[in-house]
Amino acid sequence: MSGLYTEADYENSVVELFCNMGYTYLYGPDVERDFNNPLYEEELVSSLRRLNRSLPEDAISDALFKLKNFENGELVQKNAVFMDFLQNGIPVRYFVKGEERSCIVYLVDYKNPDNNSFIVANQWTFIENSNKRPDILLFVNGLPVVIVELKSPSREETDASAAYRQLRNYMKEIPSMFIYNAICVMSDQMTSKAGTITSGE
């Protein structure tokens, strides 16, 4: 049946919306990267260096290590630690001529938004317990802080509730992606909702 507004059409419209707001667009299959890493690491490392120009490489490396290696705990606990990093920066230690120093590595420049990197990506495959490909991810400085799950407004058997169930399934199958999540969005165009990883439908 032609003339139906499909899920792919809806996805493209949402991507276009973010592109019109200044986001850089990436089509997941075109990006060379580690499919087992939820971070867009190349962009993240570049951003950490740009936002923390006065700090040595050892400080950036320590921050990256802490971003990739959370203490054992539940997803919600890891997400809470990440949210603290996102808002307040990451405390790091490094050595200068044998003397230990400490400082904060910042993940976002809140005073100068243009100093940050904003990317909208679709069909971004991530492999953990299984192979999953969320509809849309929004990256800030290489961090996947927003995940968007869309359902076709033209298919009666799917709706925003189906998108919610899909997000819950992702949390089981690709939990590491949600360590870095600030907002989950689900939409079937008629109904759109946003919440955190602990939000009910």
VENMOCOR-V436586 format. One line per field, one symbol per residue. ss: DSSP state (2 for helix, 1 for strand, 0 for the rest). phi: phi as a letter, one per 40 degrees, with the letter a starting at -180 (. if undefined). burial: 1 if it has 9 or more other ideal C-beta (glycine too) atoms within 8 Angstrom, else 0. A space follows every 10 residues. Layout:
ss->???
phi->???
burial->???
//
This chain:
ss->0000002222 2222222222 0001111222 0000000000 2222222222 2000002222 2222222200 0000222222 2222222201 1111110011 1111100000 0022200111 1111111000 1111111111 0011111111 0000000002 2222222222 2220222220 0011111000 0111100000 0
phi->.cgccccccc dcccdcdccc chcccbcdcc ccacccbccc cdcccdcccc cbdcccdccc ccccdcccbc ddicdccccc ccccdccbgb cbbabbfgbc bbabbccbcc cbdcccbbbb bbfccbbbca cbadcabbbb fgbccbbbbb bcccbccbac cccccccccd cccbccccdc cbabbbabgc bbbbabcbcc c
burial->0000001001 1001100110 0010111100 1000000111 1011111110 1100100011 0111011000 0000101110 1110110001 0101100000 0010111110 0000011111 1101111100 0101011111 1111111111 1110000111 0111011001 1011101111 1011111100 0110011000 0
//
